[in-house]
Amino acid sequence: MRSAGPTAILGTMPPGLRELKKQRTRAAIQAAALDLISRQGYDATTCEQIAAAAEVSPATFFRYFPTKEDVVLTDDYDPLITFAVSTRPADENPLLAARRGMAHALAELDSDAMAVVRTRTALLLSVPALRNRLQEQMSDTRSAFASAFAPRLGVASTDLQVQVLAAACAAAISVAVETWATGDRELAPTVDEALAALEQPSPPAAGGHSA
């Protein structure tokens, strides 16, 4: 099972009993889904089977996840990104705040949470129905970064500079997670390397020369 929500991960005030119960139920449903899908395949797994494995009713399943796709796509990490970056010192530029905020957040994730991210990412890359929704997920991550960057720059989250920075960071995170999930690298340094690349000048084109 994955860890609790982002409040627990980041050590802020813990959720109330009702919210904690909801988080645990959602985590149990997602864990059951990933286990079933890993054993019998995505297409062969039904929402009813997932509900039975999680020991909840189909109605409860659909209350937490509108579709089978959502049980794989849903996570708590966009609010975590906003919190982690927003709480960095005000004198850090957005990219540095993103690097250090993500490093802190990822350091708090336990091995179970990492395993869930790896499994979910592998499914997102291998199942066409899920892969088609990756752009939607990246848009949510871009919004999370934009919400964190806007106050730091003193502009609205819809500002062009904010949106460009946020989109670049979301893309970097996406590439880093895919690289980690399909290889033998560690997640935190891979994410940091991807974000650091945004701060570096582009290398000269093959056969070209520096100005």
N, C-alpha and C positions, 0 to 999 in steps of 0.2 A: 504493500500500500504506500501511497505517497504521503508526505507529511501533511500537516494541517494547512490552513490558509496562510496568506502572506503575513498576517499579523503575528502568527506564532513563529514563522520563519525569521522574522526580523526583530523579534523580542519586544514588540510594542504591547500595549494592553491586550490581554487575551480576550477572545470573543466570549459572549455570554453562553449559558448552557444550551439554549435553543439553537443558536448559531453554530455552536460546536457540534451538536447532534446532526445538523444539516451537513456540515462539512464532512463528518464521518460517514454519513449515509452516501453522499455523493462519491467520496473516495472509495467506499466499498463497492458501489455499482461500477465505477470505472475500473477498479482492480479486477472484478469478476469479468468484465467485458474484455480486458486485455488478455486475461488468462484463457478465456474461451477462444478468442480470435487467434491467439498464438498456437492453440492446439488443433482447431478445426477450420481455420481460415475466416477471412472477413465476410465473404459472401454467404458462407454456410451458417453464420451465427446470426440468430434473430434477437430482437429486443426482448421477446418473451423468455428466451433461454437465459439471457443476461440477468433479467429480473429474478428468475428462479435461482440462479447461481448466487445472486447477492441477497437472497431471502427477502425480497421486497415484491410488492404487487406490480404488475405492468403499469398501473396508473401512477404509482410512485416513481417508476423509472421515467415515464414521460413528463412527470412534474420537474425532474431534474435535468433531463436531456430530451429535447423535442424530437430528435432523430438519432438513428444509430451512428451517423457521422459525428454528431455532437459529442457522443460519449468518448470519442477519440480526440476530437479537436479541443474540447474545453479544458482550460487550466486556470490557475490563479496568478500567472506570471506577469500579466500586463499591469495589474495594480502594484505588484511587487516592484516592477521597473520604475513606475512613477514615484513610488515611495523612496526607493533606494537612491535615485538620482536627485530627487527634490531635496533630500536631507543632507546632501553634500554641502561643504562650505560655499558661501556666496561668491568668493573670489575665484573659484575654479571655473574655467571656461566650460561650455557644454560638453565637449568631447572628453575632457579630462574627468568631469563629473560622471559622465556615462561609464567610462572605464573603471573608475574607482568604486562607483556605486554598484556596478554589476559584479565586480570582484568581491565586494563585501557580501552581496546577496547570495552569490553562488557558493561562497565559502560556508554559508549557513545551511545549505542543502545536504541532507543525509544520503546515504547510499541507496535507500529505497526510492527516494524522490528522483535521484539520478537514473535509476533503472526504469522508472515510469517514463521519464522524458525520452530516454533512448528507444524504448519500445514504441511510444507514440510517434516519434519522428520516423522510425523505420516504416511504420504503417502509412504515415502521410506520404512517404516517398514511393511506396510500392502499390498502393491501392488507388486506381484512377479516380474513383468517386471522392476520395479524400484529397488527393493531389489537386483536384480542380478547385478546392476551397482554400488552398494555401495563400492565395492573394488576399482573400478576406481576412485571414489570420494576420498576415503581415500588415494590413491596414490598421488593425487593432493595436498592434505593437507600435506602429508609427504614431498613433494617437497617444499612446502612453508616453513615448519620448517627447512628443510635442507638449503635452501637459506639464512635463517636468522642465523643459527648456524655456518655455514662454516666460515664467516669472523671473528666471535667471537673466534673460535678455531684456526684460521690461517691455515686452510686446505681447500681442495676442497670439494664441496658439495657432491661429490661421495665417499668421505672417509668413511670407514666402521663405525667408531665411530659416525660420523655425521648422517649417514643413520640409525643406530640403535636408536640413540636419537630421531631423527625425527619420525621414525616409532612408537616409544613408545608414543611420545606426540600425534601423530595423532590418535592412538588407544585410548588413554586416553580421548581425546576430543570427539571421536565418542561415547564411552560408556557414557560419561557425558551427551551429548546432548540427547541420547536415553533415559537415565534415567530421565532427566528433562521433555522430551516431553511426557512421558507415566506416569508421577507421578505428585506430587504436590510440588516439590522442586523449588527453584529459580535457574536460569541458572548460574549466575556468581559464587556463592559459590560451586555449583556442579562441574563446570569446575575446579575451584581452588583445590577442594578436590581431584579430579581425577589426576591432575598434581602433587599435593603434594605426592600422593601415590607412585609416581615413585622415590621419594627421600628417601622413608622409606625402611628399611630392611624387607625382607619377614618374616611373622610370622612362628613359628615352625609348622611342620605338626602335625595333630591330633595324639595324643599318643606319640609324639616325645618329645625331650628335647633340651634345648639350649646347645651350646658347652661350 
